[in-house]
Amino acid sequence: MSTILYPQSKLKRRVILAVLILTFVSATIATIVHRLQPNIYPLHLINPPLFAITSLILLIRLYRKPESLQQVINLGILQGVMFVVMPCWFYSLMAFSSSKISLVDNLPPISS
């Protein structure tokens, strides 16, 4: 069992806190950018704010209860799957099932 007294756990906690802060800030910026776009998909309006809110919740949880490090890591992985991987699958299936929608229009280029 990992306790916060170990130096490696302290480092892990700091790194996870930094990642959660960056995730919260970037999801908030994505929310603002998607709100300003004229033609948007409904998923673009729902996903970034939920990603920002869950990142903030995990950030507060880890900051207030350092011993919940492993739980926050596991929930962060679940969060990534829900808000990054599942929309990619959704748009891929949408492009595969419809001849009007192309995958190139929905997903960003590899270089971005």
Backbone as a printed PyTorch tensor [residue, N CA C, xyz], in Angstrom:
tensor([[[  0.8380,  -1.1740,   0.0000],
         [  0.0000,   0.0000,   0.0000],
         [  0.8870,   1.2440,   0.0000]],

        [[  0.5820,   2.1610,  -0.8850],
         [  1.3870,   3.3620,  -1.0380],
         [  0.8960,   4.4620,  -0.1050]],

        [[  1.7870,   4.9830,   0.7020],
         [  1.4230,   6.1210,   1.5420],
         [  2.1350,   7.3560,   1.0330]],

        [[  1.6710,   8.4920,   1.4350],
         [  2.2260,   9.7380,   0.9410],
         [  3.5860,  10.0400,   1.5620]],

        [[  4.0190,   9.2720,   2.5540],
         [  5.2880,   9.5280,   3.2130],
         [  6.4840,   9.1360,   2.3590]],

        [[  6.2970,   8.2480,   1.4130],
         [  7.3900,   7.8170,   0.5660],
         [  7.7160,   8.9030,  -0.4620]],

        [[  9.0120,   9.1340,  -0.7300],
         [  9.3900,  10.1800,  -1.6950],
         [  8.8290,   9.9400,  -3.1000]],

        [[  8.7700,   8.6750,  -3.5070],
         [  8.2400,   8.3770,  -4.8360],
         [  6.7540,   8.7340,  -4.9180]],

        [[  6.0170,   8.5000,  -3.8480],
         [  4.6010,   8.8500,  -3.8310],
         [  4.4100,  10.3640,  -3.8560]],

        [[  5.2950,  11.0890,  -3.1920],
         [  5.2160,  12.5510,  -3.2340],
         [  5.4460,  13.0590,  -4.6540]],

        [[  6.4230,  12.4730,  -5.3230],
         [  6.7030,  12.8700,  -6.6990],
         [  5.5240,  12.5320,  -7.6090]],

        [[  4.9790,  11.3290,  -7.4500],
         [  3.8190,  10.9230,  -8.2450],
         [  2.6630,  11.8830,  -8.0330]],

        [[  2.4340,  12.2470,  -6.7780],
         [  1.3270,  13.1490,  -6.4420],
         [  1.5270,  14.5060,  -7.1080]],

        [[  2.7370,  15.0330,  -7.0630],
         [  3.0070,  16.3330,  -7.6880],
         [  2.8150,  16.2770,  -9.2000]],

        [[  3.2690,  15.1990,  -9.7980],
         [  3.1220,  15.0560, -11.2520],
         [  1.6480,  14.9460, -11.6260]],

        [[  0.8970,  14.1430, -10.8860],
         [ -0.5290,  13.9900, -11.1730],
         [ -1.2630,  15.3050, -10.9560]],

        [[ -0.9140,  16.0510,  -9.9110],
         [ -1.5220,  17.3690,  -9.6940],
         [ -1.2300,  18.2970, -10.8750]],

        [[  0.0010,  18.2850, -11.3670],
         [  0.3570,  19.1270, -12.5140],
         [ -0.4180,  18.7140, -13.7620]],

        [[ -0.5350,  17.4140, -13.9790],
         [ -1.2800,  16.9220, -15.1460],
         [ -2.7500,  17.3120, -15.0390]],

        [[ -3.3250,  17.1990, -13.8570],
         [ -4.7320,  17.5620, -13.6760],
         [ -4.9520,  19.0630, -13.8580]],

        [[ -4.0110,  19.8770, -13.4090],
         [ -4.1300,  21.3250, -13.6220],
         [ -4.0890,  21.6380, -15.1170]],

        [[ -3.1360,  21.0340, -15.8350],
         [ -3.0410,  21.2600, -17.2790],
         [ -4.2750,  20.7430, -18.0140]],

        [[ -4.8020,  19.6130, -17.5680],
         [ -6.0040,  19.0630, -18.1830],
         [ -7.1920,  19.9850, -17.9620]],

        [[ -7.3220,  20.4970, -16.7470],
         [ -8.4240,  21.4130, -16.4430],
         [ -8.3260,  22.6830, -17.2850]],

        [[ -7.1460,  23.2600, -17.3640],
         [ -6.9640,  24.5000, -18.1350],
         [ -7.2150,  24.2570, -19.6210]],

        [[ -6.6740,  23.1860, -20.1590],
         [ -6.8500,  22.9220, -21.5910],
         [ -8.2970,  22.5720, -21.9290]],

        [[ -8.9810,  21.8440, -21.0620],
         [-10.3900,  21.5290, -21.3110],
         [-11.2560,  22.7840, -21.2100]],

        [[-10.8930,  23.6940, -20.3190],
         [-11.6210,  24.9600, -20.2170],
         [-11.4160,  25.8000, -21.4730]],

        [[-10.1930,  25.8450, -21.9760],
         [ -9.9220,  26.5740, -23.2210],
         [-10.6710,  25.9280, -24.3880]],

        [[-10.6890,  24.6020, -24.4380],
         [-11.4230,  23.9000, -25.4980],
         [-12.9180,  24.1940, -25.4140]],

        [[-13.4430,  24.3110, -24.2060],
         [-14.8570,  24.6530, -24.0340],
         [-15.1470,  26.0230, -24.6330]],

        [[-14.2970,  26.9880, -24.3360],
         [-14.4950,  28.3470, -24.8510],
         [-14.3710,  28.3710, -26.3720]],

        [[-13.3700,  27.6970, -26.8990],
         [-13.1620,  27.6800, -28.3490],
         [-14.3430,  27.0290, -29.0610]],

        [[-14.8420,  25.9180, -28.5370],
         [-15.9660,  25.2330, -29.1820],
         [-17.2540,  26.0340, -29.0720]],

        [[-17.4080,  26.8140, -28.0250],
         [-18.5960,  27.6720, -27.9040],
         [-18.5780,  28.7930, -28.9360]],

        [[-17.4050,  29.2210, -29.3580],
         [-17.2890,  30.3190, -30.3120],
         [-17.3790,  29.8640, -31.7630]],

        [[-17.2870,  28.5690, -32.0190],
         [-17.3550,  28.0620, -33.3900],
         [-18.7850,  28.1300, -33.9100]],

        [[-18.9590,  28.4850, -35.2020],
         [-20.3190,  28.5930, -35.7340],
         [-20.9910,  27.2360, -35.9760]],

        [[-20.3040,  26.3060, -36.6150],
         [-20.8760,  24.9890, -36.8960],
         [-20.1850,  23.9620, -36.0190]],

        [[-20.8990,  23.4920, -35.0320],
         [-20.2910,  22.5570, -34.0900],
         [-21.1700,  21.3330, -33.9230]],

        [[-20.5250,  20.2650, -33.5410],
         [-21.2440,  19.0470, -33.2230],
         [-21.6950,  19.1150, -31.7660]],

        [[-22.8200,  18.4990, -31.4410],
         [-23.2870,  18.5360, -30.0460],
         [-22.2910,  17.9310, -29.0590]],

        [[-21.5470,  16.9430, -29.5050],
         [-20.5630,  16.3170, -28.6180],
         [-19.4420,  17.2870, -28.2490]],

        [[-19.1450,  18.2420, -29.1340],
         [-18.1170,  19.2410, -28.8390],
         [-18.5740,  20.2250, -27.7730]],

        [[-19.8730,  20.3610, -27.5870],
         [-20.3910,  21.2410, -26.5380],
         [-20.4770,  20.5420, -25.1900]],

        [[-20.5770,  19.2270, -25.2060],
         [-20.7560,  18.4640, -23.9660],
         [-19.4280,  17.9770, -23.4080]],

        [[-18.5790,  17.4560, -24.2650],
         [-17.3510,  16.7910, -23.8250],
         [-16.3500,  17.6860, -23.0840]],

        [[-15.9180,  18.8170, -23.6380],
         [-14.9060,  19.6190, -22.9320],
         [-15.3330,  20.1370, -21.5600]],

        [[-16.5780,  20.6370, -21.3890],
         [-16.9250,  21.0840, -20.0300],
         [-16.9700,  19.9420, -19.0190]],

        [[-17.4540,  18.7770, -19.4460],
         [-17.4660,  17.6340, -18.5290],
         [-16.0510,  17.1810, -18.1990]],

        [[-15.1700,  17.2310, -19.1800],
         [-13.7670,  16.8850, -18.9600],
         [-13.1270,  17.8570, -17.9720]],

        [[-13.4300,  19.1460, -18.1140],
         [-12.8860,  20.1530, -17.1940],
         [-13.4290,  19.9600, -15.7830]],

        [[-14.7140,  19.6830, -15.6690],
         [-15.3280,  19.5040, -14.3440],
         [-14.7660,  18.2740, -13.6460]],

        [[-14.6650,  17.1670, -14.3740],
         [-14.1330,  15.9570, -13.7340],
         [-12.6560,  16.1100, -13.3900]],

        [[-11.9180,  16.8450, -14.2070],
         [-10.5070,  17.1020, -13.8730],
         [-10.3930,  17.9440, -12.6130]],

        [[-11.2530,  18.9360, -12.4880],
         [-11.2430,  19.7730, -11.2890],
         [-11.6240,  18.9690, -10.0510]],

        [[-12.5990,  18.0900, -10.1840],
         [-13.0020,  17.2360,  -9.0560],
         [-11.8470,  16.3350,  -8.6290]],

        [[-11.1800,  15.7150,  -9.5960],
         [-10.0350,  14.8600,  -9.2670],
         [ -8.8880,  15.6690,  -8.6660]],

        [[ -8.6880,  16.8710,  -9.1620],
         [ -7.6430,  17.7470,  -8.6280],
         [ -7.9160,  18.1030,  -7.1700]],

        [[ -9.1370,  18.4740,  -6.8690],
         [ -9.5080,  18.8070,  -5.4860],
         [ -9.3930,  17.5820,  -4.5970]],

        [[ -9.8330,  16.4480,  -5.1040],
         [ -9.7600,  15.2050,  -4.3230],
         [ -8.3150,  14.8660,  -3.9560]],

        [[ -7.4170,  14.9410,  -4.9190],
         [ -6.0200,  14.5990,  -4.6570],
         [ -5.3420,  15.6450,  -3.7780]],

        [[ -5.7160,  16.8990,  -3.9270],
         [ -5.1130,  17.9550,  -3.1120],
         [ -5.5320,  17.8370,  -1.6470]],

        [[ -6.7980,  17.5010,  -1.4280],
         [ -7.3020,  17.4280,  -0.0540],
         [ -7.0250,  16.0980,   0.6220]],

        [[ -6.9830,  15.0220,  -0.1550],
         [ -6.7240,  13.6850,   0.3990],
         [ -5.5690,  13.0480,  -0.3680]],

        [[ -4.3360,  13.3030,   0.0580],
         [ -3.1730,  12.7610,  -0.6710],
         [ -3.1330,  11.2370,  -0.7080]],

        [[ -3.7510,  10.5840,   0.2530],
         [ -3.7190,   9.1160,   0.2740],
         [ -4.5990,   8.4930,  -0.8060]],

        [[ -5.4010,   9.2940,  -1.4960],
         [ -6.2590,   8.7640,  -2.5590],
         [ -5.5650,   8.8070,  -3.9230]],

        [[ -4.2530,   8.7710,  -3.9210],
         [ -3.4680,   8.8840,  -5.1540],
         [ -3.8300,   7.8020,  -6.1710]],

        [[ -3.8430,   6.5570,  -5.7540],
         [ -4.1270,   5.4620,  -6.6910],
         [ -5.5560,   5.5400,  -7.2110]],

        [[ -6.4800,   5.9210,  -6.3700],
         [ -7.8700,   6.0730,  -6.7980],
         [ -7.9920,   7.1850,  -7.8510]],

        [[ -7.3020,   8.2910,  -7.6380],
         [ -7.3390,   9.3960,  -8.5980],
         [ -6.6890,   8.9780,  -9.9190]],

        [[ -5.6130,   8.2180,  -9.8620],
         [ -4.9720,   7.7310, -11.0900],
         [ -5.9370,   6.8360, -11.8680]],

        [[ -6.5910,   5.9150, -11.1760],
         [ -7.5370,   5.0170, -11.8440],
         [ -8.7180,   5.7870, -12.4340]],

        [[ -9.2410,   6.7510, -11.6880],
         [-10.3530,   7.5510, -12.1980],
         [ -9.9040,   8.4460, -13.3520]],

        [[ -8.6580,   8.8970, -13.3290],
         [ -8.1230,   9.6810, -14.4380],
         [ -8.0130,   8.8640, -15.7180]],

        [[ -7.6390,   7.6110, -15.5830],
         [ -7.5940,   6.7200, -16.7520],
         [ -9.0020,   6.5150, -17.3030]],

        [[ -9.9600,   6.2890, -16.4180],
         [-11.3590,   6.1540, -16.8410],
         [-11.8440,   7.4340, -17.5140]],

        [[-11.4720,   8.5660, -16.9610],
         [-11.8360,   9.8610, -17.5330],
         [-11.2630,  10.0090, -18.9440]],

        [[-10.0260,   9.6240, -19.1290],
         [ -9.4120,   9.6960, -20.4500],
         [-10.1100,   8.8110, -21.4690]],

        [[-10.4860,   7.6270, -21.0410],
         [-11.2060,   6.7210, -21.9430],
         [-12.5680,   7.3040, -22.2980]],

        [[-13.2640,   7.8350, -21.3120],
         [-14.6110,   8.3570, -21.5630],
         [-14.6190,   9.6070, -22.4350]],

        [[-13.6750,  10.5000, -22.2270],
         [-13.7350,  11.7890, -22.9010],
         [-12.7760,  11.9410, -24.0740]],

        [[-11.8920,  10.9880, -24.2970],
         [-10.9740,  11.0650, -25.4350],
         [-11.1850,   9.8790, -26.3760]],

        [[-11.1500,   8.6750, -25.8450],
         [-11.2190,   7.4820, -26.6890],
         [-12.6320,   7.2590, -27.2250]],

        [[-13.6360,   7.3570, -26.3690],
         [-15.0030,   7.0840, -26.8160],
         [-15.4880,   8.0560, -27.8950]],

        [[-15.2100,   9.3690, -27.8040],
         [-15.6040,  10.2320, -28.9250],
         [-14.8990,   9.8770, -30.2360]],

        [[-13.6510,   9.4450, -30.1600],
         [-12.9590,   9.0040, -31.3860],
         [-13.6540,   7.7960, -31.9930]],

        [[-14.0430,   6.8620, -31.1470],
         [-14.7950,   5.7030, -31.6410],
         [-16.1310,   6.1460, -32.2240]],

        [[-16.7910,   7.0730, -31.5610],
         [-18.0920,   7.5560, -32.0200],
         [-17.9770,   8.1660, -33.4150]],

        [[-16.9990,   9.0560, -33.6040],
         [-16.8360,   9.6910, -34.9110],
         [-16.3660,   8.6980, -35.9670]],

        [[-15.5650,   7.7300, -35.5870],
         [-15.1280,   6.7050, -36.5370],
         [-16.3050,   5.8550, -36.9940]],

        [[-17.1460,   5.4490, -36.0560],
         [-18.3300,   4.6600, -36.4170],
         [-19.3180,   5.4890, -37.2250]],

        [[-19.4440,   6.7630, -36.8990],
         [-20.3340,   7.6380, -37.6430],
         [-19.8540,   7.7760, -39.0920]],

        [[-18.5600,   7.9420, -39.2840],
         [-18.0090,   8.0660, -40.6350],
         [-18.0920,   6.7410, -41.3940]],

        [[-17.9450,   5.6350, -40.6860],
         [-18.0140,   4.3210, -41.3240],
         [-19.4370,   3.9990, -41.7760]],

        [[-20.4330,   4.4040, -40.9830],
         [-21.8130,   4.0380, -41.2810],
         [-22.5120,   5.0090, -42.2280]],

        [[-21.9680,   6.1890, -42.4370],
         [-22.6180,   7.1730, -43.2920],
         [-21.7030,   7.5530, -44.4510]],

        [[-22.2980,   7.6800, -45.6220],
         [-21.4940,   8.0890, -46.7790],
         [-21.3700,   9.6090, -46.8620]],

        [[-22.1900,  10.3410, -46.1200],
         [-22.1550,  11.8060, -46.1510],
         [-21.0790,  12.3860, -45.2390]],

        [[-20.6960,  11.6550, -44.2170],
         [-19.7460,  12.1540, -43.2160],
         [-18.3900,  11.5050, -43.4650]],

        [[-17.3680,  12.3370, -43.5360],
         [-16.0220,  11.7800, -43.6910],
         [-15.2580,  11.9180, -42.3820]],

        [[-14.3810,  10.9970, -42.1560],
         [-13.5920,  10.9830, -40.9260],
         [-12.6060,  12.1490, -40.8960]],

        [[-12.1510,  12.5840, -42.0440],
         [-11.1920,  13.6860, -42.1170],
         [-11.8190,  14.9860, -41.6110]],

        [[-13.1100,  15.1620, -41.8190],
         [-13.7850,  16.3730, -41.3530],
         [-13.9860,  16.3870, -39.8440]],

        [[-14.0290,  15.2290, -39.2170],
         [-14.3520,  15.1530, -37.7910],
         [-13.1420,  15.1340, -36.8780]],

        [[-12.1420,  14.3660, -37.2370],
         [-10.9820,  14.2220, -36.3580],
         [ -9.8780,  15.1860, -36.7650]],

        [[ -9.0840,  15.6420, -35.8040],
         [ -7.9810,  16.5450, -36.1530],
         [ -6.8680,  15.7860, -36.8650]],

        [[ -5.9980,  16.5070, -37.5660],
         [ -4.8810,  15.8260, -38.2260],
         [ -3.9110,  15.2420, -37.2050]],

        [[ -3.1340,  14.2850, -37.6360],
         [ -2.1870,  13.6000, -36.7540],
         [ -1.1620,  14.5730, -36.1900]],

        [[ -0.7750,  15.5690, -36.9620],
         [  0.2850,  16.4790, -36.5250],
         [ -0.1550,  17.4440, -35.4350]],

        [[ -1.4530,  17.5800, -35.1880],
         [ -1.8880,  18.5510, -34.1720],
         [ -1.8860,  17.9890, -32.7870]]])
